[in-house]
Structure formats: C-alpha cells, structure tokens
Amino acid sequence: MKPQIQLTLLVLLGIAFLGVFLLPLSFMFQLIFALFYIGAILVISFYIILERRSSTNTLVWILLILLLPIVGYFFYIYSGQLSRQGILFQDKRKKAHEVFDEEEPETGKKDIKPLNGPQERIRKIVESYAQTPLRNENHVKILTNGQEAFPEIMEKLKQAKSFIHMEYYLFNSDETGREMKEILKQKAQEGVTVRLLYDSAGSLKLKKKDVKDMQEAGIEVHVFLPIASGLATQTFNFRNHRKIIVIDNEIGFVGGMNVGDEYHGISEEFPDWRDTHMVLRGAAIKDLHLIFLVDWWYITDENLVEQYSTEAIPEPEQSNTNTQVVPSGPHNEHQIMRDVYTTLIHSAKKSVKIATPYFVPSREIHTALRIAAQQGLDVKLLIPKPSDNWLTYYAGHSYFPELLEDGIQIYLYEKDFMHHKIMIIDDETASIGTANMDLRSFYLNFEVNMILYGGEPVDKLIENYYKDLEESSEVIYNEFAKRKTSEKWKEAFARLFAPLL
C-alpha cells in the first residue's frame, strides 16, 4: 500500500470513528460510518497478513488494530512496516554503501594480540554486515560515569584546533547542555569548524533559542528527521540514537551518555546515574567519523567524506586493543546489531555478561541466551531496578521466569538508574556503545557500538561490571514467583506488545 493511501486511510478511519461514536448523527448515517469503519479495519488487516513477517508479529498487529484501530494503525504506519525501510531509507543506504564498501583493514605495526577463533568469527560477521574492518592501532580509555566523562569531553573540546563533529540523540538545555554550548560557541569564534546533529525526538528539551544561539555563533546545527515532516514521510518513529564526537581526526567519544545533567550525575532526580562512555585514539576513529559524515550527508545533502576521510589519523603512543566499529540502522539490509549481539553470545565458551537498561530480547537473542546457559556457561544479565519506561520494564520482566529456569543469573541495579549498554564474552571480547538489548535498538534506531578485542579496556569493563553487581540484588526464582498477581498481569500485557517496542 502506497504511503499516500495509508495516510488517507488513517484520516478516513478517524472520521469514521467520529461518525460512529461521537457525532450526533441519524441511525442511517451511523450505520454507513460503521460499515466503512469495519471495512477499513478489514482492509488494513488483510494487507498486514500479506506482508512477510512472523505469525506472532502479524497476530499482534492485527489484535492491536482490532482493539485500538486508530492508535494501532498509527503505530503500524510509523513503526510496524519494517519491510518498507528499504524504500524509506534508500538514499541513506546508497550513501553508506558508497562510503563503507571501499574500506580496507589497516596493517598493524604495534604488537597487538592476534584474534582467537571466536573473535575471528565476530570480526567476519561485522565486516560482512557493516563493512567496517578490524582496526589494530587504537588506544581506548573507559569512562565509568559522567563525573569522569564530561570533564574529559569538555577539556578535549576546548583543545580542538580544526573541527568538532558531534551527533547526539539527546541534547538538553540544562546546565550540562549550556556549558557544552558555550564551549562550542567559543571554538567556532576561534575559527574551528563545529557541526552538530541532534535527534528531534530525543532532544525535545533543547530550546529553539539555544539552537539559534549556536547558529548565530557560526555553528552548523541540523536536526535529524524532524518530527513534523516525519509524519508525512513515515520516518516519525525511526530515531538517531547515536552519541558521537570526533575532534580533529585525533580523538573520538562514543558510548551511552547523552548531553544532559542526569548523564553528568548532577541532577537531583538521578544523582548517581550509572553509565559508560569511552574515549578513542587511533585508526578506528576513521570509521566512527565516517558514520557521522554519512549521517551529515544524508540530512544536509553536503558530502564532506572526501574532504575529511583522506586526512591522516595519528597513531596513539600506545595501542591497547583491536577494535571494530559497528554502525546499524533501519537503512541496513540486515538487522546488524541484533545479529552481532547474537553472534557474540553464540561465540562464548565460558561466560556472557550483559548490562542493559532496556531488555526486550528478540527471538534470536532469547534463544542464544538459553542455549548458552543450558551448555553450562556463566550467563549474567544486569538491568536497572528503577525504570523510566513502564511498558519496556514489564515486558522485560516477563522474560525473567524463563531465563531463570534456564540458569541465567539476573541482577537488578539498585543504586540509581543504570543506562550503559555492555556485553562481555569470555572476559576477552566486549561490546560497548549506544544499542540497548531491545527491539527498538535492533529495528528502529540508528545505533553505533564498538567491539573491543581484549586488552586494558576489556579488563576495565570487567572490573566495573563486578562493582555494579555489588550495588545490585540478584533475582531469585522462588521469590520472584511470589510477586503480586497484578504484576503478572502487567507483564503479560506488556509482553503481548513486545514485538512493537
């Protein structure tokens, strides 16, 4: 069904709803509106059945549209048509292929430990799906929380000499956002080129006056997929969840932290916000930067790839890990992040450690975790006890009984909200970045993760993970089974709509 027909049908469905339930019409007119209302629902359901999707997803969408026709069809148009992503993001996919298909692995000079068998499998999957090669001239420093990350980010921004390229899902007009804004303005006035992409949905608290203030100071600021135009183009629910900074092709930042007081750990509501970020030097900066440049090209139609990608990237004084960048998004032919996470779990021989704020696993992830645990591997899942998303919270908890029965250990982080996205395999390989272990990150969001193949950064992540467990309580099956019936009903309801999250 063409987008114009879908949007027209949504409007007509709304009019029919008004005619049946709200407007004071005669019986004959109400009957006509009712027949059209029922007919529209049947037509929509018929087209959903014809689409290539799992039987579970098909039934969930049809049930949602039957129960809540207008709301259900609205969400179907803006998030349920994954098969249409190739059309919606055809231009972005073309640009990404043009840039990343030409990338070649670097020839390492430093004595970095070679990959083992499981790591080689991971490398091949990432290189095949994402077209990003292994980079073996990198120095990565793990930043454990906002108190560590933001002083370093601010200081490196102040030291910029040529350019600052940034993209964020969330950029707030609070104390942290204003401090960063003033630094960016100062650098622009000094002649440094500053470019900023922000997501329109994530950055709703970014005030227009602050955007205008930055633009007047010479900063190039653009919004990623504006909400208003997204309603017409059907890109409304596809968001840029990335957090990237590249400075002078020398320093890169990526991880879970957005620009806001809560991430900084200075908000009253979340004074001990737990997150993880990283600062990168070396060869992998090229791939991180290319992600930004492709996004910039897609949004602004300004191709800066050749201008910046040909610049030499300084080697770090000391390399401490092999690294691979993993970009993913709804423009890809494959669900890259889902498949990389699945490959990581399947590659494990001893242990799997996961930390994620939102846990709504795909069927593939759920199966991989179950198989790993049943093989006797040490599988740990760490999620926050408090949550800022009711539906995701209960949908995630609905999986607990099955996971616990399979032998997976589940921990609830209690100190404050935990927002980082970490996976550690066999204490040798780690993933860190922006992608949660939920269906939104797998199917709807533009994300970026880093795969770290051993070295000091992985050791630091392991150390931090066990410290987090000390601030957590383990979920015990017998105790969890005694939860209130009302909680079980909430979980069942949320689980029903898990394919839509």
Protein Blocks (a to p, Z undefined) as FASTA:
>chain_A
ZZklmmmmmmmmmmmmmmmmmpccdfklmmmmmmmmmmmmmmmmmmmmmpccdfklmmmm
mmmmmmmmmlmmmmmmmmmmmmlmmmmmmmmmmmmmmmmmmpccdddfbdcddddfklmm
mmmmmmmmnopacdfbdcddddfbfklmmmmmmmmmmmpmkbccdddfbdcfbfklmmmm
mmmmmmmmnopacdddddfklmmmpcfklmmmmmmnopacddehifklmmmnopmmpccf
bdcddehhlaccedjbdcdfklnopafklmmbccdddddedjklmmmmmmmmmmmmmmno
pafklmmmmpccdddfbdcbdcddddddfkbmbdfklmmmmmmmmmpmkbccdddfbdcd
dfklmmmmmmmmmnopacdddddfbdcbfklmmmmmmmmmmmmmnopacdddfkbccfbd
cddehhlaccddjbdcbfklmmmpccdddddeehjklmmmmmmmmmmmmmpccddfklmm
mpcfklmmmmmmmmmmmmmZZ
